[in-house]
Amino acid sequence: MPTITYHHLDGSVDEIDVVPGTSVMRGAVAGGIAGIVGECGGQAICATCHVYVRPEYLAALPPLSEDEEEMLEETAAPRDPERSRLGCQLKTGPRLEKIVVDVPAEQ
């Protein structure tokens, strides 16, 4: 079962197990994880699921789509050119059995 770990600025950590195919955003919303809103429901049109992916997981991620790239220009928290991604676009599965992200200060 895939695992998603969310690190918060206050030092707290939430780790949840999810079914394969669950996105980082859906896992957070379903699990009541603070700091990830997901207003658009996963359509990559709001940037309220912005996360910073830990470097060791970047190689397993799909490439940025044009829509995701555009939305990342609109994030409330500063964009990290290497680590910023939309959680709705990061789905767990065979290539991504585990992912660790840092939750931004604001969405």
KAZIRA-V94942 format. One record per residue. N is the residue number from 1. RES is the residue in one letter. SS is DSSP state (2 for helix, 1 for strand, 0 for the rest). PHI is phi as a letter, one per 20 degrees, with the letter a starting at -180 (* if undefined). D_LAST is the distance of its C-alpha to the last C-alpha in whole Angstrom. Layout:
n/res/ss/phi/d_last
N/RES/SS/PHI/D_LAST
N/RES/SS/PHI/D_LAST
This chain:
n/res/ss/phi/d_last
1/M/0/*/28
2/P/1/f/25
3/T/1/c/23
4/I/1/c/19
5/T/1/d/18
6/Y/1/d/15
7/H/1/d/15
8/H/0/d/13
9/L/0/f/13
10/D/0/f/16
11/G/0/n/18
12/S/0/f/18
13/V/1/c/18
14/D/1/d/18
15/E/1/c/20
16/I/1/c/21
17/D/1/e/23
18/V/1/c/23
19/V/0/f/25
20/P/0/g/26
21/G/0/n/23
22/T/0/f/20
23/S/1/e/17
24/V/2/g/15
25/M/2/f/12
26/R/2/f/15
27/G/2/f/16
28/A/2/f/13
29/V/2/f/14
30/A/2/f/17
31/G/2/e/17
32/G/0/m/15
33/I/0/f/13
34/A/0/f/11
35/G/0/n/7
36/I/0/c/7
37/V/0/e/7
38/G/0/m/9
39/E/0/g/10
40/C/0/e/13
41/G/0/m/14
42/G/0/o/14
43/Q/0/e/16
44/A/0/m/14
45/I/0/c/13
46/C/0/c/10
47/A/0/m/7
48/T/0/e/5
49/C/0/c/7
50/H/1/g/7
51/V/1/c/9
52/Y/1/d/12
53/V/1/f/15
54/R/0/f/18
55/P/2/g/21
56/E/2/f/24
57/Y/2/d/22
58/L/2/f/21
59/A/2/f/25
60/A/2/e/24
61/L/0/e/21
62/P/0/f/22
63/P/0/f/22
64/L/0/f/19
65/S/0/e/20
66/E/2/g/20
67/D/2/f/18
68/E/2/f/15
69/E/2/g/16
70/E/2/f/16
71/M/2/f/12
72/L/2/f/11
73/E/0/f/13
74/E/0/d/10
75/T/0/f/7
76/A/0/f/5
77/A/0/e/6
78/P/0/g/10
79/R/0/e/11
80/D/0/e/14
81/P/0/g/17
82/E/0/e/18
83/R/0/d/16
84/S/1/f/12
85/R/1/b/12
86/L/1/e/11
87/G/2/f/12
88/C/2/f/13
89/Q/2/e/16
90/L/0/d/17
91/K/1/d/20
92/T/0/f/22
93/G/1/r/26
94/P/0/g/29
95/R/0/e/27
96/L/1/c/24
97/E/0/f/26
98/K/1/b/23
99/I/1/b/20
100/V/1/c/18
101/V/1/c/14
102/D/1/d/12
103/V/1/e/9
104/P/0/f/7
105/A/0/f/7
106/E/0/b/4
107/Q/0/d/0
